[in-house]
Every structure is written in structure tokens, then in C-alpha cells.
Amino acid sequence: MTAQVSPEPVLRRPVEVEGTLYALNLHTGRYVIQDDAGTSVAVHAKGVTPGQVASLLGHRVSVSGTGRFDPSGRVKDIEVESIGPAAEIKGFDPDAFEHEVELDELLRGVSPIGSVDELVIEGLTEDEIDSLVRSLGK
């Protein structure tokens, strides 16, 4: 006798995601984008013509549609309603993430704290404090 495992509930809701379109299958209408956090998201765009998507390969795109989420709340995949070039972010240089920066350069203009009192965050609720303490314990 085998135990029946009930499937996890699937949460679906409208979603917008921006990221780089890095993989596509023009035959099936399945594409993959990598969002700014480095997470790959499958994109199903059956209503979009291959010509509309092929020119976007390797570029930042904006995708909106119905997202399906895993139990942790991450977008697993999206049934696309629209896909197109993402709006340019003024002053954003994606290549800046690809080179090393010396610690001295990062700390330029930063002074050490004068007192532990500078670290105090006023107005936190008990739940926020508990959440902060839990996150520090990880």
C-alpha cells in the first residue's frame, strides 16, 4: 500500500518581472529570464510571436502575466500576457557588477561610528524585533 501525497497548493497571481532574456525555444514558446537577484524564471509565451521575442535575446526585458509561485514565495514560471524591452534604469551599469573593487575605494568617505547608540533603530514593533533577531541568528 502506497501513501498518497497530496500536491502542494499552487499560488497563482498577477506578476511583473524584469531580467535578462537568456534562453529561448521559438518552437515551443518557452523562454527563460534571469531576474536581478540571479534567479531563473521560466516564461511561457504562446501568444507572442517568435519575431517579437528573438530580438530581445540577451537584453533586459519586462514580463507581465500570471505567475506560479513555489512554497517559499519565489516565482517558478509565468504565463505571459506581455513581454518587451525593460525601461532603462538611469545610472545603472550592469557591467559594474563584473569587476573587482578595492575595499579602500568602497570605504572612501565613510567614517566609523562614534557610539553604539548610532545603531539603535527606534519605533520597531515586537514582531519586527523578533524577526530581526531571527535573521541575525541564521
Secondary structure in CASP SS format (residue, H / E / C, confidence):
PFRMAT SS
TARGET T0000
AUTHOR 0000-0000-0000
METHOD secondary structure of the structure
MODEL  1
M C 1.00
T C 1.00
A C 1.00
Q C 1.00
V C 1.00
S C 1.00
P C 1.00
E C 1.00
P C 1.00
V C 1.00
L E 1.00
R E 1.00
R E 1.00
P E 1.00
V E 1.00
E E 1.00
V E 1.00
E E 1.00
G E 1.00
T E 1.00
L E 1.00
Y E 1.00
A E 1.00
L E 1.00
N E 1.00
L C 1.00
H C 1.00
T C 1.00
G C 1.00
R E 1.00
Y E 1.00
V E 1.00
I E 1.00
Q E 1.00
D E 1.00
D C 1.00
A C 1.00
G C 1.00
T C 1.00
S E 1.00
V E 1.00
A E 1.00
V E 1.00
H E 1.00
A C 1.00
K C 1.00
G C 1.00
V C 1.00
T C 1.00
P H 1.00
G H 1.00
Q H 1.00
V H 1.00
A H 1.00
S C 1.00
L C 1.00
L C 1.00
G C 1.00
H C 1.00
R E 1.00
V E 1.00
S E 1.00
V E 1.00
S E 1.00
G E 1.00
T E 1.00
G E 1.00
R E 1.00
F E 1.00
D C 1.00
P C 1.00
S C 1.00
G C 1.00
R C 1.00
V E 1.00
K E 1.00
D E 1.00
I E 1.00
E E 1.00
V E 1.00
E E 1.00
S E 1.00
I E 1.00
G E 1.00
P E 1.00
A C 1.00
A C 1.00
E C 1.00
I C 1.00
K C 1.00
G C 1.00
F C 1.00
D C 1.00
P H 1.00
D H 1.00
A H 1.00
F H 1.00
E H 1.00
H C 1.00
E C 1.00
V C 1.00
E C 1.00
L H 1.00
D H 1.00
E H 1.00
L H 1.00
L H 1.00
R C 1.00
G C 1.00
V C 1.00
S C 1.00
P C 1.00
I C 1.00
G C 1.00
S C 1.00
V H 1.00
D H 1.00
E H 1.00
L H 1.00
V C 1.00
I C 1.00
E C 1.00
G C 1.00
L C 1.00
T C 1.00
E H 1.00
D H 1.00
E H 1.00
I H 1.00
D H 1.00
S H 1.00
L H 1.00
V H 1.00
R H 1.00
S H 1.00
L H 1.00
G C 1.00
K C 1.00
END
